Amino acid sequence: MFKRNPFGHILWIKKLLIRVLGALTHRRYRGFNDLNIEGSEIIRQLPETNVLFISNHQTYFADVVAMFHVFNASLSGRNDSIKNVGYLWNPKMNVYYVAAKETMKSGLLPKILAYVGSVSIERTWRAKGEDVNRQVKMSDISNIGKALDDGWVITFPQGTTTPFKPIRKGTAHIIKRYKPVVVPIVIDGFRRSFDKKGLYVKKKNILQSMEIKEPLDIDYDNESIADIVEKIEYAIEQHPSFLKVLSAKELKEQEELNQKRRF
């Protein structure tokens, strides 16, 4: 009854929290809004441990919660769907996500979400809304390794919800050190659906999307940090070259909207 994970969290409490939070948030992705999923079959092909998910980031919490839904639905046999929240009755218990320690201590709800699976780290580049320059804490790196050894880890390598910011080299160092299976995820629509923290629904009837891509082919021993960083940029569609594609897409959408208004 009091079995714990490597971070000391009691598993039955964690399972209960996942069930309750999952039930409360399900309609945020299938109800108020609609989540379009691609690649759920990839989730079922992954090993039980040492998997690192890398993704672009749009809100503090809604992105991660959506991934918990999609991962568990996929493992329960659903194809690109989170229909029927019963998939959370027996959730995958060894899913973690990397988050700023400052964020996870900012209130009761973040502390509850931290218990669900946060690997909290101290950001080396920002603290309390100001730019800083701190040394990486080795205990933070070790904790991410501990989580990978136990299961799956979700990380947002830009370290911010602002799009097209540089990839933090720390993610590449973790990849070279622990040699995980690296699975890219590209999300969209969450910034339009939710507030910045991802706690409140800002707008309804938004089409959200989550594309799970094939694992990256990485030569852990011979590829440089810069090589891996560039691969991450392209994989999560945050390389500067994607700005032109995004601008063209937004322009087309605006033209279509203007035409509708004329009629």
N, C-alpha and C positions, 0 to 999 in steps of 0.2 A: 504493500500500500504506500510505503514511503520511498519507493525507488526514485532515484534522482538522475538527472542527466549530468554531463561533465561540469556544468556550471552551477550545480547545486539546486536546480529547480525541481520540485516534486512533480513527477510526471502526471499524476492524476489531476492535479490542480491545473497544469498546463493544458491537458486534454479538455478539461471542463471550460477553460477560458477560450480555447479555440472554437469549441462548439457554440458557446454563447455569443462570442463576437462574430463568428461566421453567420449565425442565424440573424443577428442584428444588421449585418452589412450586406447580406446577399442581394437585397433589392437595389442596392446602389449600383450594381453591375448587371442585374437582370430584373428590371422593373422600372425604376426612375430613369435609368439609362440602359443601353444595350452594349454588352461587351462582345466584340467580334474576335474570336480566337483562331490562330493558325499554329499548327505544329504540335498539338497535344500528344501525338503518337511518339514524338521524340522523348517526352518525359518518361514514358513507359519503358524506353530502351536504356535508360541511364543506370549506372551502378548505384548501390545503396549508399555509398559514402564517397567523399573526395570529389564532389561536383561543385563548381563555382559558376553561378549565374551572374552575368554582367548585363547591366541594363542602363538605358538613359533614365532620367529621373524627372518627374513632373510635380509630385507632391511629397510631403514628408511621409505620410502613412498609407494613403489610398493605393499607391502602386504596389506596396508590399502585401497589403491585405488581398488585393486582386490576385496576386501570384499564389498566395496560400490557397485561395479558392480554385484557381486553375490547376495547380499541381495536384491537389487532392482529388478533384473531379477527374483529371486525366488518369491518375492511378486507379481510380474506381471504374475505369472502362469507358468514360464518356469521351466522345470524339468532338473536340473543339466546342464544348458546351459545359455550362455550369448549371444545367437544369436539375432541379431537385437537390436541395442542400443536404440531403441525407448522406452525401459522400463525406461529410465531416463527422459522422458518428465515430469512425475509427480513423482519425487523421494521421498523416505521417508526422511523427513526433520529433524527428531529427532534422527539421528545417530551421535554419537560422538566417538572420540578416544583419549586415553591418550598418551601424547607425552612430551618429555623434552622441557621445555621453551627455553633453549639454542638453541636447534635444530630449533624450529619454528620461531626464530628471526634471522636465519642465512642468510637470503636473501629474495628477493621479492617473489619467488615462494613458499618457505615455509610459508611466511606470508599469501599468498593467500590460501594455503592449510589449514592453521590454521583457516581461516574464514569459511571454509567448515564444520569444526566440531571438531577442536582440543580442548581438555581440557589440557591446558599446566601446567605442574608441574615442580618444581625444584627438580632435582635428589639429593638424600641425599648421594650418594656414589661416584658420579663422576661429575666433572665440568671442562670445557676447557681442556679435555684430561688428567686430573690428578685425582687421587683418593682423595676423601674428606670424611669427616664424619660430616654430618650436621643433625640437628633435622628436623623431618618431619614438614612441615608447615600445620597447621590445616585448613588453607584456601584452600589448595590443596585438602585435603580430602573432605572438604565441597563442593567444585566444582564438584568432581566426584559424590558425592551424589546428587547434583543438576541435573547433567546430567542423572543419573539413574532415578531420579524422573520424568524427562521429556521424556526419551526414552531409547535407546540402547547405550551401551558403549563398545568399543573395547579396550582391554588392552593387553600388552605383559609383562607378570609377571616376565620374566627374566631381563627386562630392558636393553637388549643388543641384538645385532644381532649374537653374538658368540654362537654357539650351546652348549647345555649341561651345561650352567652356572646355578648357584643356582636360585631357585625361590625367589623373594623378598617377605618378610613376609607382606609387606604393602598390597598386593593383598588379602591375607587371612584375614587381619584385616578389609578391606573394605567389604569382603563377610560376615563376622560375624556381622558387624555393620548395613549394609543396606539390607541384606538377599535377594539378587537378584537371578533370575534364571541364573545359570552359564552354559554357552554353550561352550564346548571346540572346538577349530579348529586346525587342523594340516595342515601345508602348506609345500610344497617342490618345488624345481626347481627355485625359485625366485633368490636365490643367484647365480645360474649359468646363469640366464637370464639377470640380471641387475647389474649395479655397486652398490656399498655399499649403496649409498643414494636412489637407486631405481629410479633415474631420467633418466638414459640413458640405452638403450638396449645394453648389452655387447655381447650377443650371441643369434642368432636366431635359430628357430626350436628346442626349448627346450620344453619338456613336463613338464608343471607345474601342481601341484595338490593342491586341497583344499578339505579336508574332514571335514564336519560339523558333530559333534557327538551329541548324545542325551544329554540333560542337566544332570549335576551331581546331585546325590542324597546326599544332605548335611544336617546334623543335626546342624543347625546354633547355637543352644544354648549349645549343649553338646560336639561337636567336638572341639578339641584344634586347635590352630594355626598350630602346627606341622602336625596334621592329615590332615588339609585342604591343606597345602603346598605339602604334599606327594600325595594327590589326584590330585592336579594340575600337578605335575611332570609326573605322569602316563598318565593323560588325554591328555596332549599335547605332549606326547612321548619324554619327556626330562629327564626322570629318568635315572640315570647312567646305569641301566640294559639294556637300549635300545642301548647303545654303541656297545655291542657285536652283536646285530642284525644288526646294521648299518654297522659294519665292515665286517660281513659275506656277506651282500648285495653288498657292494662295491667290495669285493674280487671276487664275482661271476661275476659282471659286467665287471671287468677288465679282467677276464679269457675269457669271451665271446668276448671282444674287441680284445684280443690277437689272438684268433682263427680266427676272421675275417681278421686280418692283414696277417695271414699266407696264407690265400687263396686269 
